[in-house]
Amino acid sequence: MPELRKDPVLGRWIIISKERGKRPTDFIVEPTVARGGFCPLCPGNEKTTPSEVLRYGAPPQAANSPGWNLRVVPNKYPALIIEGNLDKAGEGLYDKMNGIGAHEVIIETPNHEESFTCLPLDRMAQVFFAFRDRLIDLAHDPRFRYVMVFKNFGRAAGASLEHSHSQLVALPILPRMIVSELEGSRAYYSYKERCIFCDIINQEHRDKTRIVCENERFIVITPFAPRSPFEMWILPTQHASSYTSTDDRSFEMLTSVFSEALRRLDACIPNAPYNFVLHTAPLRSEPLEHFHWHFEIVPKLTQIAGFEWGSGFYINPTPPEDAARYLREAALK
């Protein structure tokens, strides 16, 4: 029988459609982004991108030239622009402001053929360090309230360039999803005086049915009410509300479980398209007892159609307990 499951943080309802239950081999993965043609993200083409704002792997005097392991550049076609004032205004009952923000591309590797999943741990760690460095720098701009860090992998997940990269967008407002998480976790804390994410971690350790992998500082779970088959959350096991408060050793441990989680997904469903998003406290926020930073990895294996758009419900054909078991049992290369 199908189940309705409620997300304990957002109050969002999910339909687990067991009658449609799908194994990893039942999912059809569309071809990846088309290969070939000119790539502006490859070494030697640095002059075709806006000037870099961060680089690892070469001396500062070599800016905007080859020799890097990772580069961060402004997006050539940004969703928001950094120059100007917000100029908030009303238009009758409607509110508007100028599209002020920052939109940057994190070029994760100089090797065009190298995927994020296959990066060596030391170079994958650089990506997580770059997220932190850019969050810290962008927090100095008082116009920005939040930085959304995300990755699109595969055509179905919105990737338009084959070369491995992630993105960030600095926003002058808080995204609705983050507001909902902050409100939901604050309400739980007001009632129980405990962080709901910490309670989720404790319950998953007791149940042991939705844990994918873990180490001494991080845990990877399939959430109780997942929007997508094989959705995973990566959480620090010790409470922390801001990603930027993470120490270097923890970033190494984060890299280890993140790499394992993606390799397990790839072993179950090769080249599965996915998005991952960082959920962290707003910029310049004091430590929050009720909120817990984390990554969410959401494979794009099902379509969002009329029922989902109209109801706000998601239909998931793979129970998270089954997904976690498939992921745990996957044979890693």
N, C-alpha and C positions, 0 to 999 in steps of 0.2 A: 504494500500500500504506500502511496506517496506520503511524504511528511512535509509539514510546514515548520520551518525552523526560524527562530528569531535571533538576529544578531544582538548580543547582549550590550554592545556599545552604542550602536546607532538605532536600535529598535527596528531595523529593516527586516522584512520577512523574505525568506528564501524557500522555494519549492524544491525539495529533493525528490526527483521523479525516478523512483527505483525501478518502475516498470520499463523505463527507457535505459536502464543501467548499461553503461558502456565501459568496456575494458580499454586500455591504452591503444590496442590495435584497431579499435573501432573508429578512431578519429582520423579524418582525412585532412592532411596538412597541405595547404596551397603552396605552390613554388615560392621560394624566397625572392627578394628584390632582384630585378633583372641585372645580370652581370654585363660587364663591358662598358666601354666609353670612358670619358675623362672623369677622374675623381679629384675634386678639390681638396680632399682630406689627406691625400697621399703625400709623403715627403717629396720635396722638389716643387710642390705647388702652393707653398705657403703664401706667396704673394697674391693668390687668388681669393684668399679669405681675409676678413678684417684682421687687424693686428691682434696678436694673442694677448691675453690678460694673465695667463699662467702657462708655464711649461716646466716639465720635469725631464732631466736627462741631458742637458747641455748648459754651458755657461751663459750668463745673462747677455753677454755681448753677441751671442749667436741668435738673438731673437728673430723670429720669422724666417728661419732658415732650417735646413735639415739638421739632424743630430738629436732629435727629441725622442723621448719614450711616450710622452703624453702632452697634448696641447689643449688649452681652453681658449676659444675664440668667440667673439660675438657672432650671433647668427646673422648671416648675410640678408635674410628675409625675416626680420624679427616680428613676433606677434605684438610686442610692445617696444617702445623706444625709450632710451635713457635720457634724452635731452628734453627739457621743458618743465612746466609746472602742472600740477594736477588740475587746477582751475575747476573745482567741484561746482556744479550748478544744478538747479532744478528746472524742469520743463513741465509745468503743471504738476501732476502727481508723480512724474518720472524723475529719476536722478541720473546724472551722468558726470563724467570727468574725462580728462585727456588720458589717452592710453600710454601712461608713463610706466616704465618698468625696465627690466633687463632680460635679454634672451640670449643664452650662451650655449655653445656646443662643446662637449667634452670629447675630444678625439682620443679614444682609449688606447690606441696602438698605432704605430707607424705601418704595420703590416696589413695590407688591404685584405688578405685572405684569412686573417686571424679573427675568430669570433670571441666575444666576451667570455663565453662559457669555457673556452679552451685556453684562456690566458694563464700563464704561470702565476702562482699565488703572489709572488713579489710584485708583479706588474698589475694584477687585479687590485692589490692593496693600494696602489697609487691612485686608482680611480676613486676609491673611498676617501683617501686623503684629499684628493682634489675637490670632492664635494664639500668636505669640511672647510678647506681653505677659501673656497668661493663663498660659502655661507658666512664665514667670519668677515670677509671683506665687504660683501654686500650689506651686511648689517650696519655698516657705518653710514649708509645713506638713509636719513630719517624718512624719506618718502616711501620706503619699502617696509611692508609689514610681514611678508612671508616669502620664502623661496621654495618653489616646487621643483624637486629633482626627480627626473624620470628617465626611463629608457623604453624605446619601442624597438622590438626585434621581430622582423618578419613583416611581409606585406599586410597580412590581416591585422597586425597590431599597429599599423600606421607608419612603418619605416619606409622612407623614400630613398635613402642612400644605403648601399651595401656595406661600406666601410664602417667598422664597429664604432659606435658613438652613443653617448647619452646627452641629455639636455637639462637645462635649468631655466626657469622663468621666475624672476623676482617680481612680486606683485604689490601694488599699493593697498590691497584689501586682502582679507583672509578668505581663502576658498571655502565654499559651502561645506565640502566634505570635512575639512579640518574643524570648522565651527561646530558641525554636528558631533564630531568625535570629542571635542573639548566639552561640549554641553553634556553629552551622554556620560562621559567619564566623571565629570564634576558632579552630576546628579547621583551617580553610584557612590562616589566618595562622601558626599554629604550624608547619605543614608547609612553607609557601612564603615566609613572612615578607613577605607582601604582602596588601593588602586585596582581598578577592574582588570587591567592588563596583568598585573601581578597575580591576581586571583585566577585569571585564565591560565597562566603558566603553571600555577600550583595544581589546578584541576587536571591539566593535561599530563602532568607528572603522575598524578594518581590514576587517571584512566588508562594512559599508555596506548591509546588506540589511534591518536591523531598526530603523534610525534613522528617526524620524518628523519631528523638527525639532530644532534646537539653536541656541544662541547662545554667546557667549564664556564663560559661566559655568555653563550647564545643558544637559543633553541629555535628550531624550524618546525612549524606545525601546519597542518591543514585546518583552517578555522571551522568551528562548529556549523556555521551557516555561510558557506562559501558561494560567491556569485558565479564562479566558473569551475569546471572540472579541473582538479589538480592545482587550485589556488593554494598558495603558501604564504605564511607570515613568518618573518624573521625578527625575533625580539631579544634584547639583552635580558639575561636572567636577573640582573640586579637593576633596581628601579633607576631610571634616568629619563628626564623629559626632553632633553635637547641633544640632538646628534652631535653638536659641536663640543659637548663636554666629554666625549669619548676619548680615552687615552690611546697611545700608540699600540700598546699590547692588545687592547680590545679590538682595534682595527684589524690586527693580524688574525685574531680569533673570528671576527666577523667575516673576513675574507675566506677563511677555511670553510665555514658552514655555508656561506653563500655559494661558493664554488661547488661544494658537494650537492647542494639543493638543485642547482641548475644542471649539473651533470646527471643527477638522478632523473630529472624531468626529461633530459635529452635521451637517456637510456630507455625511458618508457615510451616517449613520443618524439622520435628524431626530428630536429628542426622545428619543434613546436613554437609558433609565434607567441610572444608574451609581452606584457608591459610590466615593469616594476616601478614603484613609486615610493619615495621616502616620506614618511609621516613624522614630523617633528614639531616641537613647540614653536610658536611665532618668534620672529626676530626680537632680540633684546628682552625676551621674557625672563622673569625670575624662575628659578626651579619650581616645577609644578608637582605637587604630591599626587594629583589625580590623573596625570597624563604620562604616557610611556612611549617613547619614540620607537619606531619599527619600520621595516620595509614590508611591502605587500607585493607579491609576484602573482600576476593574474594572466594565465594562458588564455589566448583567444581561440577557443575550440568550439564555441557555440555562437549562434547568431542572436542578436537582440532584435526582436520583431514587435509586432503590434501589441501583444499582450504585455510584454515587458515594459514598453514605453508607456502604455496606458495605465498600468497598475503600479509600476515601480517595483514589482517583484522580479526576481530572476529565477529561471528554471534550470536546475543543475541535474544532469542525468547520472552523475557519479557521486555517490555518498562520500564524504571526506574521509571516513574510516577506511573505505576501500582504496581511495586514492593514496592515502598514507601508506597502506600496506603495499600497493604496487610500487610506490617510490622507495620504500625501505628495501624491498626485495629485488630492485633493479640491479643488474650486474654492471658495475662501473668498470670502465676501461682503465 
